[in-house]
Amino acid sequence: MSVPKLRPKRADIPRLRVPGVGEDVYKSARWQRMTRQLRRSKPVCQRCHNDIATECHHIVPLSVAPARAFDPDNVIPVCMRCHKSLHHKGLGA
């Protein structure tokens, strides 16, 4: 019997940030709209395909390509665990 996964409250999810890079991007209404739309269109993590996508990850980091901050082809919806893993290992998607 499968147990449904519960979505954590947004306030309980720590925000991963690159210090000094992209703060304006992540706070912008444009980013919020784009990531909300991406998570609705692809609600399952695009990395592990097991959990609900609660975060969006830049494939090419903002520090490398700030011009691609709002490029939907450079952002993938991922679960919090995969997002932490991607930042911890310094990997792309």
N, CA, C and O atoms as a CHARMM CRD file, in Angstrom:
* protein
*
  372
    1    1 MET  N      0.83400  -1.17400   0.00000 PROA 1      0.00000
    2    1 MET  CA     0.00000   0.00000   0.00000 PROA 1      0.00000
    3    1 MET  C      0.88200   1.24200   0.00000 PROA 1      0.00000
    4    1 MET  O      1.79300   1.36200   0.81900 PROA 1      0.00000
    5    2 SER  N      0.61900   2.14000  -0.89500 PROA 2      0.00000
    6    2 SER  CA     1.40800   3.35600  -1.04500 PROA 2      0.00000
    7    2 SER  C      0.91500   4.44600  -0.09200 PROA 2      0.00000
    8    2 SER  O     -0.28800   4.65000   0.07100 PROA 2      0.00000
    9    3 VAL  N      1.85400   5.13200   0.52600 PROA 3      0.00000
   10    3 VAL  CA     1.52600   6.23900   1.42500 PROA 3      0.00000
   11    3 VAL  C      1.73300   7.53400   0.65700 PROA 3      0.00000
   12    3 VAL  O      2.81200   7.74800   0.10500 PROA 3      0.00000
   13    4 PRO  N      0.71600   8.41600   0.60700 PROA 4      0.00000
   14    4 PRO  CA     0.88000   9.66400  -0.14000 PROA 4      0.00000
   15    4 PRO  C      1.91500  10.56200   0.52400 PROA 4      0.00000
   16    4 PRO  O      2.01400  10.61600   1.75000 PROA 4      0.00000
   17    5 LYS  N      2.68100  11.26100  -0.29800 PROA 5      0.00000
   18    5 LYS  CA     3.67900  12.19000   0.22000 PROA 5      0.00000
   19    5 LYS  C      2.98800  13.49700   0.55800 PROA 5      0.00000
   20    5 LYS  O      2.16400  13.99500  -0.20900 PROA 5      0.00000
   21    6 LEU  N      3.32500  14.04200   1.69900 PROA 6      0.00000
   22    6 LEU  CA     2.73700  15.29600   2.13000 PROA 6      0.00000
   23    6 LEU  C      3.64400  16.45000   1.72900 PROA 6      0.00000
   24    6 LEU  O      4.86500  16.36000   1.85300 PROA 6      0.00000
   25    7 ARG  N      3.05500  17.51200   1.25700 PROA 7      0.00000
   26    7 ARG  CA     3.82700  18.67900   0.87200 PROA 7      0.00000
   27    7 ARG  C      4.11300  19.52300   2.11000 PROA 7      0.00000
   28    7 ARG  O      3.18300  19.89500   2.82500 PROA 7      0.00000
   29    8 PRO  N      5.39000  19.83400   2.38000 PROA 8      0.00000
   30    8 PRO  CA     5.70200  20.64300   3.54800 PROA 8      0.00000
   31    8 PRO  C      5.22100  22.07900   3.36300 PROA 8      0.00000
   32    8 PRO  O      5.07300  22.55300   2.23700 PROA 8      0.00000
   33    9 LYS  N      4.98200  22.76200   4.47100 PROA 9      0.00000
   34    9 LYS  CA     4.60600  24.16500   4.39700 PROA 9      0.00000
   35    9 LYS  C      5.79200  24.95000   3.85000 PROA 9      0.00000
   36    9 LYS  O      6.94100  24.65600   4.17900 PROA 9      0.00000
   37   10 ARG  N      5.51700  25.93000   3.02700 PROA 10     0.00000
   38   10 ARG  CA     6.57500  26.71600   2.38800 PROA 10     0.00000
   39   10 ARG  C      7.50500  27.35000   3.43100 PROA 10     0.00000
   40   10 ARG  O      8.71000  27.44900   3.19900 PROA 10     0.00000
   41   11 ALA  N      6.96400  27.77400   4.56400 PROA 11     0.00000
   42   11 ALA  CA     7.77600  28.41600   5.59200 PROA 11     0.00000
   43   11 ALA  C      8.77900  27.44200   6.21400 PROA 11     0.00000
   44   11 ALA  O      9.78800  27.87100   6.77400 PROA 11     0.00000
   45   12 ASP  N      8.51300  26.14000   6.12100 PROA 12     0.00000
   46   12 ASP  CA     9.40000  25.13500   6.70500 PROA 12     0.00000
   47   12 ASP  C     10.53500  24.72400   5.77400 PROA 12     0.00000
   48   12 ASP  O     11.40600  23.94600   6.16300 PROA 12     0.00000
   49   13 ILE  N     10.53100  25.24200   4.54600 PROA 13     0.00000
   50   13 ILE  CA    11.54800  24.86500   3.56900 PROA 13     0.00000
   51   13 ILE  C     12.65300  25.91400   3.56600 PROA 13     0.00000
   52   13 ILE  O     12.39700  27.07400   3.24100 PROA 13     0.00000
   53   14 PRO  N     13.87400  25.52900   3.92100 PROA 14     0.00000
   54   14 PRO  CA    14.96200  26.51100   3.89900 PROA 14     0.00000
   55   14 PRO  C     15.26800  26.93700   2.47100 PROA 14     0.00000
   56   14 PRO  O     15.21400  26.12300   1.54900 PROA 14     0.00000
   57   15 ARG  N     15.58400  28.19200   2.29400 PROA 15     0.00000
   58   15 ARG  CA    15.89900  28.72300   0.97200 PROA 15     0.00000
   59   15 ARG  C     17.39000  28.58500   0.70200 PROA 15     0.00000
   60   15 ARG  O     18.21100  29.02500   1.50700 PROA 15     0.00000
   61   16 LEU  N     17.74000  27.98500  -0.41200 PROA 16     0.00000
   62   16 LEU  CA    19.13900  27.87300  -0.80300 PROA 16     0.00000
   63   16 LEU  C     19.50800  29.08900  -1.63600 PROA 16     0.00000
   64   16 LEU  O     18.81700  29.41500  -2.60100 PROA 16     0.00000
   65   17 ARG  N     20.57400  29.75000  -1.27500 PROA 17     0.00000
   66   17 ARG  CA    20.97800  30.96800  -1.96800 PROA 17     0.00000
   67   17 ARG  C     22.47400  30.94300  -2.24500 PROA 17     0.00000
   68   17 ARG  O     23.25300  30.37800  -1.47800 PROA 17     0.00000
   69   18 VAL  N     22.85700  31.55600  -3.34000 PROA 18     0.00000
   70   18 VAL  CA    24.25400  31.78700  -3.64300 PROA 18     0.00000
   71   18 VAL  C     24.56500  33.16900  -3.08200 PROA 18     0.00000
   72   18 VAL  O     24.00400  34.15400  -3.56200 PROA 18     0.00000
   73   19 PRO  N     25.44200  33.27900  -2.07900 PROA 19     0.00000
   74   19 PRO  CA    25.69400  34.57100  -1.44300 PROA 19     0.00000
   75   19 PRO  C     26.10100  35.64700  -2.44300 PROA 19     0.00000
   76   19 PRO  O     27.03500  35.46600  -3.22500 PROA 19     0.00000
   77   20 GLY  N     25.38700  36.76700  -2.40500 PROA 20     0.00000
   78   20 GLY  CA    25.73200  37.91300  -3.23100 PROA 20     0.00000
   79   20 GLY  C     25.32200  37.82100  -4.69100 PROA 20     0.00000
   80   20 GLY  O     25.53500  38.77100  -5.44400 PROA 20     0.00000
   81   21 VAL  N     24.74300  36.71200  -5.11000 PROA 21     0.00000
   82   21 VAL  CA    24.37400  36.55300  -6.51500 PROA 21     0.00000
   83   21 VAL  C     22.88200  36.27400  -6.62100 PROA 21     0.00000
   84   21 VAL  O     22.37800  35.32600  -6.01900 PROA 21     0.00000
   85   22 GLY  N     22.18700  37.08700  -7.37700 PROA 22     0.00000
   86   22 GLY  CA    20.81600  36.78700  -7.72900 PROA 22     0.00000
   87   22 GLY  C     19.74700  37.05100  -6.70200 PROA 22     0.00000
   88   22 GLY  O     18.60600  36.63100  -6.89200 PROA 22     0.00000
   89   23 GLU  N     20.07100  37.73700  -5.61100 PROA 23     0.00000
   90   23 GLU  CA    19.03800  38.00000  -4.60800 PROA 23     0.00000
   91   23 GLU  C     17.82800  38.69700  -5.23000 PROA 23     0.00000
   92   23 GLU  O     16.68500  38.37000  -4.91200 PROA 23     0.00000
   93   24 ASP  N     18.08700  39.65400  -6.11400 PROA 24     0.00000
   94   24 ASP  CA    16.98200  40.35900  -6.76500 PROA 24     0.00000
   95   24 ASP  C     16.15500  39.41700  -7.63300 PROA 24     0.00000
   96   24 ASP  O     14.93900  39.57600  -7.73800 PROA 24     0.00000
   97   25 VAL  N     16.80200  38.44600  -8.25000 PROA 25     0.00000
   98   25 VAL  CA    16.09700  37.47600  -9.08900 PROA 25     0.00000
   99   25 VAL  C     15.11500  36.68000  -8.24800 PROA 25     0.00000
  100   25 VAL  O     13.93800  36.58400  -8.59700 PROA 25     0.00000
  101   26 TYR  N     15.57900  36.11100  -7.14900 PROA 26     0.00000
  102   26 TYR  CA    14.74400  35.23300  -6.33100 PROA 26     0.00000
  103   26 TYR  C     13.60500  35.96300  -5.63600 PROA 26     0.00000
  104   26 TYR  O     12.58800  35.35300  -5.30900 PROA 26     0.00000
  105   27 LYS  N     13.76400  37.25800  -5.40600 PROA 27     0.00000
  106   27 LYS  CA    12.71700  38.04700  -4.74700 PROA 27     0.00000
  107   27 LYS  C     11.71700  38.63600  -5.73600 PROA 27     0.00000
  108   27 LYS  O     10.68100  39.16200  -5.32900 PROA 27     0.00000
  109   28 SER  N     12.01300  38.55400  -7.01600 PROA 28     0.00000
  110   28 SER  CA    11.18200  39.21700  -8.02300 PROA 28     0.00000
  111   28 SER  C      9.86300  38.48200  -8.27300 PROA 28     0.00000
  112   28 SER  O      9.77200  37.26100  -8.14400 PROA 28     0.00000
  113   29 ALA  N      8.85000  39.26500  -8.63300 PROA 29     0.00000
  114   29 ALA  CA     7.54800  38.69400  -8.98700 PROA 29     0.00000
  115   29 ALA  C      7.67800  37.82700 -10.23500 PROA 29     0.00000
  116   29 ALA  O      6.96600  36.83200 -10.37600 PROA 29     0.00000
  117   30 ARG  N      8.57600  38.19500 -11.13600 PROA 30     0.00000
  118   30 ARG  CA     8.77800  37.42300 -12.36800 PROA 30     0.00000
  119   30 ARG  C      9.27800  36.01200 -12.04400 PROA 30     0.00000
  120   30 ARG  O      8.80100  35.03700 -12.62500 PROA 30     0.00000
  121   31 TRP  N     10.23400  35.90300 -11.12000 PROA 31     0.00000
  122   31 TRP  CA    10.74900  34.58600 -10.71300 PROA 31     0.00000
  123   31 TRP  C      9.65100  33.77200 -10.04200 PROA 31     0.00000
  124   31 TRP  O      9.49400  32.58500 -10.32600 PROA 31     0.00000
  125   32 GLN  N      8.90200  34.39800  -9.16600 PROA 32     0.00000
  126   32 GLN  CA     7.82500  33.70200  -8.45900 PROA 32     0.00000
  127   32 GLN  C      6.78400  33.15300  -9.43600 PROA 32     0.00000
  128   32 GLN  O      6.34100  32.01200  -9.30100 PROA 32     0.00000
  129   33 ARG  N      6.39400  33.96800 -10.41900 PROA 33     0.00000
  130   33 ARG  CA     5.42300  33.51900 -11.43300 PROA 33     0.00000
  131   33 ARG  C      5.98200  32.36600 -12.25000 PROA 33     0.00000
  132   33 ARG  O      5.31100  31.35500 -12.45700 PROA 33     0.00000
  133   34 MET  N      7.23400  32.52700 -12.72000 PROA 34     0.00000
  134   34 MET  CA     7.82900  31.51700 -13.58600 PROA 34     0.00000
  135   34 MET  C      7.97700  30.18300 -12.85600 PROA 34     0.00000
  136   34 MET  O      7.63700  29.13500 -13.40600 PROA 34     0.00000
  137   35 THR  N      8.47900  30.21500 -11.62800 PROA 35     0.00000
  138   35 THR  CA     8.69300  28.95400 -10.90700 PROA 35     0.00000
  139   35 THR  C      7.37600  28.30400 -10.49600 PROA 35     0.00000
  140   35 THR  O      7.25800  27.07900 -10.48500 PROA 35     0.00000
  141   36 ARG  N      6.39800  29.12100 -10.16200 PROA 36     0.00000
  142   36 ARG  CA     5.07800  28.56900  -9.83500 PROA 36     0.00000
  143   36 ARG  C      4.50000  27.84700 -11.06200 PROA 36     0.00000
  144   36 ARG  O      3.94500  26.75400 -10.94600 PROA 36     0.00000
  145   37 GLN  N      4.63800  28.46800 -12.22500 PROA 37     0.00000
  146   37 GLN  CA     4.14200  27.87100 -13.46800 PROA 37     0.00000
  147   37 GLN  C      4.90100  26.58000 -13.79800 PROA 37     0.00000
  148   37 GLN  O      4.29200  25.59200 -14.20700 PROA 37     0.00000
  149   38 LEU  N      6.22000  26.58700 -13.62300 PROA 38     0.00000
  150   38 LEU  CA     7.01500  25.38400 -13.89200 PROA 38     0.00000
  151   38 LEU  C      6.62700  24.24100 -12.95400 PROA 38     0.00000
  152   38 LEU  O      6.49500  23.09800 -13.39000 PROA 38     0.00000
  153   39 ARG  N      6.44400  24.54800 -11.66600 PROA 39     0.00000
  154   39 ARG  CA     6.07500  23.50500 -10.71200 PROA 39     0.00000
  155   39 ARG  C      4.68000  22.97700 -10.96600 PROA 39     0.00000
  156   39 ARG  O      4.40400  21.81100 -10.68200 PROA 39     0.00000
  157   40 ARG  N      3.79400  23.80300 -11.49400 PROA 40     0.00000
  158   40 ARG  CA     2.44500  23.31900 -11.84200 PROA 40     0.00000
  159   40 ARG  C      2.49000  22.41700 -13.06500 PROA 40     0.00000
  160   40 ARG  O      1.79600  21.40200 -13.12100 PROA 40     0.00000
  161   41 SER  N      3.30700  22.78700 -14.04400 PROA 41     0.00000
  162   41 SER  CA     3.36600  21.99200 -15.27300 PROA 41     0.00000
  163   41 SER  C      4.14400  20.69200 -15.07400 PROA 41     0.00000
  164   41 SER  O      3.87900  19.69800 -15.75000 PROA 41     0.00000
  165   42 LYS  N      5.10400  20.70000 -14.14500 PROA 42     0.00000
  166   42 LYS  CA     5.89200  19.49800 -13.83000 PROA 42     0.00000
  167   42 LYS  C      5.94500  19.35200 -12.31300 PROA 42     0.00000
  168   42 LYS  O      6.94200  19.72900 -11.69500 PROA 42     0.00000
  169   43 PRO  N      4.89600  18.81500 -11.70400 PROA 43     0.00000
  170   43 PRO  CA     4.81100  18.77100 -10.24300 PROA 43     0.00000
  171   43 PRO  C      5.72800  17.74200  -9.56500 PROA 43     0.00000
  172   43 PRO  O      5.89900  17.78200  -8.34700 PROA 43     0.00000
  173   44 VAL  N      6.31000  16.83600 -10.33100 PROA 44     0.00000
  174   44 VAL  CA     7.19000  15.81200  -9.76300 PROA 44     0.00000
  175   44 VAL  C      8.64200  16.21600 -10.01700 PROA 44     0.00000
  176   44 VAL  O      8.96400  16.76700 -11.07000 PROA 44     0.00000
  177   45 CYS  N      9.50900  15.94000  -9.05300 PROA 45     0.00000
  178   45 CYS  CA    10.93100  16.26100  -9.16300 PROA 45     0.00000
  179   45 CYS  C     11.49400  15.71000 -10.47200 PROA 45     0.00000
  180   45 CYS  O     11.32500  14.53000 -10.77900 PROA 45     0.00000
  181   46 GLN  N     12.15800  16.56400 -11.23300 PROA 46     0.00000
  182   46 GLN  CA    12.70100  16.17200 -12.53100 PROA 46     0.00000
  183   46 GLN  C     14.04400  15.46200 -12.41700 PROA 46     0.00000
  184   46 GLN  O     14.63400  15.07100 -13.42400 PROA 46     0.00000
  185   47 ARG  N     14.52700  15.29600 -11.18400 PROA 47     0.00000
  186   47 ARG  CA    15.78300  14.58900 -10.97500 PROA 47     0.00000
  187   47 ARG  C     15.53600  13.16700 -10.45900 PROA 47     0.00000
  188   47 ARG  O     16.00200  12.19900 -11.06000 PROA 47     0.00000
  189   48 CYS  N     14.80500  13.04400  -9.34800 PROA 48     0.00000
  190   48 CYS  CA    14.58600  11.70800  -8.76500 PROA 48     0.00000
  191   48 CYS  C     13.25300  11.09200  -9.19700 PROA 48     0.00000
  192   48 CYS  O     13.08100   9.87700  -9.10500 PROA 48     0.00000
  193   49 HSD  N     12.32100  11.90300  -9.66200 PROA 49     0.00000
  194   49 HSD  CA    11.00000  11.45800 -10.11400 PROA 49     0.00000
  195   49 HSD  C     10.20400  10.73900  -9.01700 PROA 49     0.00000
  196   49 HSD  O      9.31900   9.93800  -9.31800 PROA 49     0.00000
  197   50 ASN  N     10.51800  11.02400  -7.74300 PROA 50     0.00000
  198   50 ASN  CA     9.81900  10.37800  -6.62700 PROA 50     0.00000
  199   50 ASN  C      9.01100  11.34200  -5.78500 PROA 50     0.00000
  200   50 ASN  O      7.92700  10.99800  -5.31600 PROA 50     0.00000
  201   51 ASP  N      9.52500  12.54300  -5.58800 PROA 51     0.00000
  202   51 ASP  CA     8.90500  13.48600  -4.67000 PROA 51     0.00000
  203   51 ASP  C      8.27600  14.65400  -5.41300 PROA 51     0.00000
  204   51 ASP  O      8.49100  14.84100  -6.61000 PROA 51     0.00000
  205   52 ILE  N      7.49800  15.43100  -4.67800 PROA 52     0.00000
  206   52 ILE  CA     6.87700  16.63500  -5.23000 PROA 52     0.00000
  207   52 ILE  C      7.94700  17.70900  -5.41400 PROA 52     0.00000
  208   52 ILE  O      8.78000  17.91400  -4.53100 PROA 52     0.00000
  209   53 ALA  N      7.92500  18.38100  -6.53600 PROA 53     0.00000
  210   53 ALA  CA     8.87100  19.47000  -6.80700 PROA 53     0.00000
  211   53 ALA  C      8.44700  20.70000  -6.01300 PROA 53     0.00000
  212   53 ALA  O      7.39400  21.28500  -6.26900 PROA 53     0.00000
  213   54 THR  N      9.27300  21.08500  -5.05200 PROA 54     0.00000
  214   54 THR  CA     8.98700  22.25600  -4.22500 PROA 54     0.00000
  215   54 THR  C      9.94700  23.39600  -4.50700 PROA 54     0.00000
  216   54 THR  O      9.73900  24.51200  -4.03000 PROA 54     0.00000
  217   55 GLU  N     10.99600  23.13300  -5.27600 PROA 55     0.00000
  218   55 GLU  CA    12.02700  24.12200  -5.58200 PROA 55     0.00000
  219   55 GLU  C     12.25400  24.15900  -7.08800 PROA 55     0.00000
  220   55 GLU  O     11.85200  23.25100  -7.81600 PROA 55     0.00000
  221   56 CYS  N     12.90500  25.22200  -7.53700 PROA 56     0.00000
  222   56 CYS  CA    13.34700  25.29000  -8.92900 PROA 56     0.00000
  223   56 CYS  C     14.84200  25.55200  -8.93000 PROA 56     0.00000
  224   56 CYS  O     15.33000  26.40100  -8.18500 PROA 56     0.00000
  225   57 HSD  N     15.56800  24.82300  -9.76600 PROA 57     0.00000
  226   57 HSD  CA    17.03100  24.85900  -9.79200 PROA 57     0.00000
  227   57 HSD  C     17.53300  25.37500 -11.13900 PROA 57     0.00000
  228   57 HSD  O     17.08800  24.92700 -12.19600 PROA 57     0.00000
  229   58 HSD  N     18.47300  26.32900 -11.08200 PROA 58     0.00000
  230   58 HSD  CA    19.12800  26.80300 -12.30500 PROA 58     0.00000
  231   58 HSD  C     20.13300  25.74700 -12.75300 PROA 58     0.00000
  232   58 HSD  O     21.01700  25.37600 -11.98100 PROA 58     0.00000
  233   59 ILE  N     20.01500  25.26300 -13.97100 PROA 59     0.00000
  234   59 ILE  CA    20.93700  24.26500 -14.50900 PROA 59     0.00000
  235   59 ILE  C     22.31600  24.89700 -14.67000 PROA 59     0.00000
  236   59 ILE  O     23.31300  24.37000 -14.17600 PROA 59     0.00000
  237   60 VAL  N     22.36200  26.03200 -15.36600 PROA 60     0.00000
  238   60 VAL  CA    23.58700  26.82900 -15.44000 PROA 60     0.00000
  239   60 VAL  C     23.43500  27.90300 -14.37200 PROA 60     0.00000
  240   60 VAL  O     22.52500  28.72600 -14.46500 PROA 60     0.00000
  241   61 PRO  N     24.30200  27.91900 -13.35500 PROA 61     0.00000
  242   61 PRO  CA    24.13200  28.82500 -12.22000 PROA 61     0.00000
  243   61 PRO  C     24.09800  30.30400 -12.60300 PROA 61     0.00000
  244   61 PRO  O     24.67100  30.71500 -13.61200 PROA 61     0.00000
  245   62 LEU  N     23.41900  31.08500 -11.77800 PROA 62     0.00000
  246   62 LEU  CA    23.35900  32.53300 -11.99700 PROA 62     0.00000
  247   62 LEU  C     24.73900  33.15300 -11.99800 PROA 62     0.00000
  248   62 LEU  O     24.99300  34.11200 -12.72700 PROA 62     0.00000
  249   63 SER  N     25.62700  32.61700 -11.19300 PROA 63     0.00000
  250   63 SER  CA    26.98000  33.16800 -11.12900 PROA 63     0.00000
  251   63 SER  C     27.73400  32.99000 -12.44100 PROA 63     0.00000
  252   63 SER  O     28.66800  33.74100 -12.72300 PROA 63     0.00000
  253   64 VAL  N     27.34100  32.01000 -13.24200 PROA 64     0.00000
  254   64 VAL  CA    27.97700  31.74900 -14.53500 PROA 64     0.00000
  255   64 VAL  C     27.24000  32.45200 -15.66900 PROA 64     0.00000
  256   64 VAL  O     27.86400  33.00300 -16.57500 PROA 64     0.00000
  257   65 ALA  N     25.90800  32.43100 -15.61500 PROA 65     0.00000
  258   65 ALA  CA    25.09700  32.99900 -16.70000 PROA 65     0.00000
  259   65 ALA  C     23.92300  33.79600 -16.13500 PROA 65     0.00000
  260   65 ALA  O     22.78500  33.33000 -16.18000 PROA 65     0.00000
  261   66 PRO  N     24.18800  34.99800 -15.60100 PROA 66     0.00000
  262   66 PRO  CA    23.08400  35.78800 -15.03100 PROA 66     0.00000
  263   66 PRO  C     22.02400  36.16800 -16.05700 PROA 66     0.00000
  264   66 PRO  O     20.87500  36.41200 -15.69000 PROA 66     0.00000
  265   67 ALA  N     22.38600  36.22400 -17.32700 PROA 67     0.00000
  266   67 ALA  CA    21.42000  36.56300 -18.37600 PROA 67     0.00000
  267   67 ALA  C     20.36400  35.47100 -18.55300 PROA 67     0.00000
  268   67 ALA  O     19.30100  35.72100 -19.12200 PROA 67     0.00000
  269   68 ARG  N     20.65000  34.27500 -18.07400 PROA 68     0.00000
  270   68 ARG  CA    19.70300  33.15700 -18.20200 PROA 68     0.00000
  271   68 ARG  C     18.86200  32.96000 -16.94100 PROA 68     0.00000
  272   68 ARG  O     18.26000  31.90200 -16.76000 PROA 68     0.00000
  273   69 ALA  N     18.81500  33.96200 -16.07700 PROA 69     0.00000
  274   69 ALA  CA    18.08500  33.85800 -14.81200 PROA 69     0.00000
  275   69 ALA  C     16.62700  33.48300 -15.01600 PROA 69     0.00000
  276   69 ALA  O     16.07700  32.70400 -14.23800 PROA 69     0.00000
  277   70 PHE  N     15.98800  34.02800 -16.05300 PROA 70     0.00000
  278   70 PHE  CA    14.56200  33.78600 -16.28500 PROA 70     0.00000
  279   70 PHE  C     14.30700  32.91800 -17.51200 PROA 70     0.00000
  280   70 PHE  O     13.19600  32.89600 -18.04300 PROA 70     0.00000
  281   71 ASP  N     15.32100  32.21300 -17.95600 PROA 71     0.00000
  282   71 ASP  CA    15.18500  31.31800 -19.10500 PROA 71     0.00000
  283   71 ASP  C     14.57100  30.00300 -18.62100 PROA 71     0.00000
  284   71 ASP  O     15.22300  29.26200 -17.88500 PROA 71     0.00000
  285   72 PRO  N     13.32700  29.69500 -19.01900 PROA 72     0.00000
  286   72 PRO  CA    12.68700  28.46400 -18.53100 PROA 72     0.00000
  287   72 PRO  C     13.42700  27.19400 -18.94600 PROA 72     0.00000
  288   72 PRO  O     13.24000  26.14600 -18.32800 PROA 72     0.00000
  289   73 ASP  N     14.26100  27.27200 -19.98000 PROA 73     0.00000
  290   73 ASP  CA    15.04700  26.10500 -20.38900 PROA 73     0.00000
  291   73 ASP  C     16.26100  25.89700 -19.48600 PROA 73     0.00000
  292   73 ASP  O     16.94400  24.87700 -19.58500 PROA 73     0.00000
  293   74 ASN  N     16.52900  26.86800 -18.60100 PROA 74     0.00000
  294   74 ASN  CA    17.66100  26.77900 -17.68600 PROA 74     0.00000
  295   74 ASN  C     17.21100  26.48000 -16.24900 PROA 74     0.00000
  296   74 ASN  O     18.02600  26.50200 -15.32700 PROA 74     0.00000
  297   75 VAL  N     15.93200  26.20400 -16.06100 PROA 75     0.00000
  298   75 VAL  CA    15.38500  25.98000 -14.71900 PROA 75     0.00000
  299   75 VAL  C     14.58500  24.67900 -14.71600 PROA 75     0.00000
  300   75 VAL  O     13.77100  24.43800 -15.60700 PROA 75     0.00000
  301   76 ILE  N     14.82600  23.84300 -13.70100 PROA 76     0.00000
  302   76 ILE  CA    14.05400  22.61000 -13.57300 PROA 76     0.00000
  303   76 ILE  C     13.43400  22.52500 -12.18200 PROA 76     0.00000
  304   76 ILE  O     14.06000  22.91300 -11.19600 PROA 76     0.00000
  305   77 PRO  N     12.20600  22.01800 -12.10100 PROA 77     0.00000
  306   77 PRO  CA    11.57700  21.80100 -10.80500 PROA 77     0.00000
  307   77 PRO  C     12.16400  20.54800 -10.14800 PROA 77     0.00000
  308   77 PRO  O     12.25500  19.49300 -10.77500 PROA 77     0.00000
  309   78 VAL  N     12.55600  20.67500  -8.88900 PROA 78     0.00000
  310   78 VAL  CA    13.13500  19.55800  -8.14200 PROA 78     0.00000
  311   78 VAL  C     12.59100  19.54400  -6.71800 PROA 78     0.00000
  312   78 VAL  O     12.05200  20.54200  -6.23900 PROA 78     0.00000
  313   79 CYS  N     12.73500  18.41200  -6.05200 PROA 79     0.00000
  314   79 CYS  CA    12.34100  18.32700  -4.64100 PROA 79     0.00000
  315   79 CYS  C     13.44400  18.96700  -3.78900 PROA 79     0.00000
  316   79 CYS  O     14.55500  19.20500  -4.26300 PROA 79     0.00000
  317   80 MET  N     13.11600  19.23400  -2.54700 PROA 80     0.00000
  318   80 MET  CA    14.07100  19.89200  -1.66800 PROA 80     0.00000
  319   80 MET  C     15.33800  19.04600  -1.47800 PROA 80     0.00000
  320   80 MET  O     16.44400  19.58700  -1.45500 PROA 80     0.00000
  321   81 ARG  N     15.18300  17.73700  -1.34400 PROA 81     0.00000
  322   81 ARG  CA    16.33800  16.85500  -1.14600 PROA 81     0.00000
  323   81 ARG  C     17.28900  16.91200  -2.34800 PROA 81     0.00000
  324   81 ARG  O     18.50300  17.01900  -2.17400 PROA 81     0.00000
  325   82 CYS  N     16.74200  16.84100  -3.55500 PROA 82     0.00000
  326   82 CYS  CA    17.58500  16.90700  -4.75500 PROA 82     0.00000
  327   82 CYS  C     18.21100  18.29000  -4.90600 PROA 82     0.00000
  328   82 CYS  O     19.36000  18.40800  -5.33200 PROA 82     0.00000
  329   83 HSD  N     17.46000  19.33900  -4.55700 PROA 83     0.00000
  330   83 HSD  CA    18.00300  20.69500  -4.67200 PROA 83     0.00000
  331   83 HSD  C     19.20000  20.87100  -3.73600 PROA 83     0.00000
  332   83 HSD  O     20.21800  21.44400  -4.12500 PROA 83     0.00000
  333   84 LYS  N     19.07600  20.38200  -2.51200 PROA 84     0.00000
  334   84 LYS  CA    20.20100  20.44900  -1.58000 PROA 84     0.00000
  335   84 LYS  C     21.38200  19.64600  -2.11000 PROA 84     0.00000
  336   84 LYS  O     22.53000  20.08400  -2.03200 PROA 84     0.00000
  337   85 SER  N     21.09000  18.47600  -2.64700 PROA 85     0.00000
  338   85 SER  CA    22.13700  17.62300  -3.18700 PROA 85     0.00000
  339   85 SER  C     22.85000  18.29500  -4.36100 PROA 85     0.00000
  340   85 SER  O     24.07600  18.23700  -4.45700 PROA 85     0.00000
  341   86 LEU  N     22.10200  18.91800  -5.23400 PROA 86     0.00000
  342   86 LEU  CA    22.69100  19.60000  -6.38400 PROA 86     0.00000
  343   86 LEU  C     23.60700  20.74100  -5.94500 PROA 86     0.00000
  344   86 LEU  O     24.67500  20.93000  -6.52600 PROA 86     0.00000
  345   87 HSD  N     23.20800  21.49300  -4.94000 PROA 87     0.00000
  346   87 HSD  CA    24.03100  22.59600  -4.46300 PROA 87     0.00000
  347   87 HSD  C     25.21600  22.09600  -3.64700 PROA 87     0.00000
  348   87 HSD  O     26.30000  22.67600  -3.70700 PROA 87     0.00000
  349   88 HSD  N     25.01900  21.04000  -2.89700 PROA 88     0.00000
  350   88 HSD  CA    26.08500  20.48700  -2.07400 PROA 88     0.00000
  351   88 HSD  C     27.21000  19.92400  -2.95000 PROA 88     0.00000
  352   88 HSD  O     28.39100  20.10600  -2.65400 PROA 88     0.00000
  353   89 LYS  N     26.83000  19.24900  -4.01700 PROA 89     0.00000
  354   89 LYS  CA    27.81400  18.62900  -4.90300 PROA 89     0.00000
  355   89 LYS  C     28.31000  19.57800  -5.97100 PROA 89     0.00000
  356   89 LYS  O     29.29600  19.29100  -6.65000 PROA 89     0.00000
  357   90 GLY  N     27.62400  20.73000  -6.13000 PROA 90     0.00000
  358   90 GLY  CA    28.01800  21.67700  -7.15600 PROA 90     0.00000
  359   90 GLY  C     27.73800  21.17300  -8.54800 PROA 90     0.00000
  360   90 GLY  O     28.44200  21.52300  -9.49400 PROA 90     0.00000
  361   91 LEU  N     26.70700  20.34600  -8.68300 PROA 91     0.00000
  362   91 LEU  CA    26.37900  19.74500  -9.97300 PROA 91     0.00000
  363   91 LEU  C     25.25100  20.48900 -10.65700 PROA 91     0.00000
  364   91 LEU  O     24.49400  21.21800 -10.01500 PROA 91     0.00000
  365   92 GLY  N     25.14500  20.30700 -11.93000 PROA 92     0.00000
  366   92 GLY  CA    23.98100  20.77100 -12.66800 PROA 92     0.00000
  367   92 GLY  C     22.90700  19.71900 -12.54300 PROA 92     0.00000
  368   92 GLY  O     22.96300  18.87200 -11.65200 PROA 92     0.00000
  369   93 ALA  N     21.93000  19.76400 -13.42500 PROA 93     0.00000
  370   93 ALA  CA    20.85200  18.78600 -13.39300 PROA 93     0.00000
  371   93 ALA  C     21.38500  17.50500 -13.85700 PROA 93     0.00000
  372   93 ALA  O     20.65300  16.51700 -13.91800 PROA 93     0.00000
